Amino acid sequence: MDFFKNRLKTSERNFADKKLQLGARTWHDLSRQYDYQYMFEWMGRPIIQDPQDICMLQELIWRVKPDLIIETGIAHGGSLVLSATILAALGMSEQLVGKSIKQRKVVGVDIEIRKQNRDALENHPLAGMIKLIEGSSVSDSICEEVFKEKVGHEKILVILDSNHTAEHVFDELVRYSPLVSVGSAILVLDTGIEFAAPDSFNVERAWYPGNSPLTAVNQFLASPAGYGFTKDRSIEKRMLISCAPEGLLVREY
């Protein structure tokens, strides 16, 4: 049987197994209490993600092959470097077969970029592919600055990972969805807050079940702004452990 067809069949079986789902969720809830997601780095920069979500990100970027990636929420910059790495690999693959290399880049937006993180990113070997914008991702001036970056880019991928309240994420979805090309996507991270046990977080946050990124995703899809987008759970079903259940929104038209 074809590998990918067999994998799809296996993932559907695994995802339907309630005992397996419970085990994955129990482990994930427990892992957050021990800051497990803070244990990883990508090319020298901390990346605050589960390894499964790191795999998901690289798979999504390679599948979409965007010219431009917009990310809200920077933290230490590991996700920006990951995105730039895959974009650089795309360029190298084009060069190896004699194609013209597209000028790809990643734009990161954060309300506060700490000096040590900015310095590290600006001195990283992939700095030439990364642009940093400091300010609220939902302010008019910052959105205007981000939209200017789309000039010359045909396929745009958006990754949302900043303030996780439903109001903020919904605002981001409405503002940034027009950037997303048909065949590309918006990845909304930390939708798993909707399903997480409240005591699995070791710090108090402004977001919680019912006021989470997934709350915003469902509101967005039910609104006129969400027209053309649909949830794609194909990667999530294979990963089983993810901070972004139901968070991948593909633009079909």
N, C-alpha and C positions, 0 to 999 in steps of 0.2 A: 504493500500500500504506500502511496505517496506520503512522505514525511509530514508535510503540512496538513494533509487531510487527517492523518492518524493523530497528529497533535491536537487538532480541533476536536476530534472525537474524545480524546483522553481528557482534554480540559473541560469539556462539557460534563463528562462523568464526574471528574473531581469536584467541579464547582457545585454540582447537585448533591454532593455527599455532605449531609448536615453534620456528621461527626467530624469530618475533616475541616469544615468551615468553622465549627466551634473551637477546634484545636488551634487553628490559625488565628482566630480572633482573640482567644484567651492568651496565647503567646504574645500577640501584638500589644494587647492592653498591658500585660506585665512588663514588656520590654520598655515601654515609655516611662515607667516608674524608675527605671535604671539608666535613663538617658542613652539608650542603645543607639538611637538615631544620630547621636553626636560623635560616634566612634569612627567615622569614615572621612576620607578626603579624596579629592580628584586632582591629580597633577599638582600637588602641593597646597591646595586650598581645601579647608573643611567644607564638606557637603552634608548638610543636615537632612539626610534622607535614609530610608531603608534601602538596603542593597537591591531589593526587588524593584523599587521605584527608580533607582539609577539605571537598571536594565530597561525598564519601561521607557524612560526618557530617551535613551540612545536608540531604542527600537523605533519610537515614534518619529524622532528627527530623521533617521535614515529612511523611514517609510515615506514621510512627507517631502523630504528634500527641500526645505525652505531656503529662500534667499536671505530672509531676515527673521530673527526670533526676538520677540518682545517678552521680557520677564519682569514681573512686579514682585518685589521682595528680593533683596540681595544677600543679607546676612554677611557671611564671610566670603561669598563669591564662588563657592565650589560649583554651584549649578550653572553659573555663567561660563565658567571654564569648561565644564562638561559640554555645554551646548557649542561653545567655540571649537572644542576638540572634534566633535562630530562634523561640524561645518567644514573644518579644515580637512578632515578625511574625505568629505564629499569633493572638495576642490582637488585633492590629490588624485582621487579616482578618475576625475574628469581629465586631468592632465595626463595620466598614464595611458588613456585611450585616445589622446590627441585632440580632445575638445578644448574650447576656450573656457578658462576658469571664471566662474561668476564671482563677483565681489560680495561675499556673504559677511554678515556680522550679527552680533548679539547686542541688544540694548537692554540694560538693566535699570530699573526704576526703584528707588527706595526713599522713604521719607527722611531717613538719616543714614548716611554712609560714613561709618566711623573711619577716622584717619588711617588707622593701621590696616583696615581692609582696603581702603582706596589705594594706599601706597602699594600694598601687595599686588592688587589687580593691575595697577598702572605699570608695575615693573615685571609683570608676568610675561613669559615668552609669547603668549597669545594676546597680549594687550592690544595689538593693532586690530584685532577683530572684535573688541569689546568697547562699547560706549556706556558711560555711567551718567545717569540723570538723577539728581537729588531733589526730592519734593514728593508731595502726596500724589499717588498714582491716579487719584480721581479729581484733582484740581484742574481747572480749565487751562491754566498756563502750562502745566506739565503735559497734559494730553495733547495740547497744540504742539509742544516740542517733540513728543513721541511721533505724532502723525507726520511731521516733517521728515522723519527718518525713512518713511516708506518710499520716498522718491527713488526711482530706479530699481525697485524690488517688486517682483511679480508674485511670489508666493511667501506668505507671512504666517508664522506660527506664534501663538500667544500662550504663555505659561503664567498663571496667577498664583502667587504664593506670598501675599503680604498680610494685611489685616484680614482676619478670618471671620469677622461678623457678617451676617447675611446682608445687611445693608451695604457694607463696603464692597463685598464681592459682587453683588447685583449691580452696583454702580460701575464697577470695573467691566463686568460682562457687557453692559449696555454701551459703555464708551469704547471698548476695544474690539468688540465683535465686528464692526464694519471693516476692520483691517484684515480680517481673516479671509483668505482666498478659498474659493471652491476647491475641495479636495484636501484642504488643510484643516486645522483644528485649534480649539482652545483646550488646554489642560488645566483644570482647576484642582489644585492640590489641597490636601487636608479636608476633603469632603467626609473622611472617616470620622471626624468629630461627631457627626450625626449619630453614629453607632457606638461610640466609645463610652465605656463606663466613666462617670464623672470622677471617680477616685483614681483613675489610671493616669491622670495628669498630676505632676508633682509641683505645679505652680498654678495660681489662680489666673484665669483668662476671662476676657470679655465675651468669648464665644462658647457655645454649648449646644447640645441637641435641641433643635428647633430654632437655633440662631447660629447657623453654621454655613460653610460654603455650599453644602448640598442643598440647604434651604434656598440659597440664592440660585443655584443651578436649576432647581425645579421651577422657581418663580420666573426665571429668564426664559426657559423653554416654553412656558405657558403664556408668555407675553409676545407682542408683535416683534420685539427686538430679537427673539430667539428663532424667528422664521428661518428655515433652511438648515438648522442645526439639529443633530440627534445624538443621543448617547451611544458610544461605542464601548462595549465591555469586553471585547475580544482579548485584549492584553491582560486586563484585570483578572479574567477567568483563569488565565494560565499562571499568573503570579500568585494568586490567592492571598498573599500578604501585601497590602498596599495602603498608603495613606490617602489614596484618591479613588475610592470606590464610586462608580457612577460619575466620575469627574472628567472623563474625556468626551468632549463635544466636537463631533466632526461636522464640517459644513458640507452638505450634500448639494445644495443649490442656492 
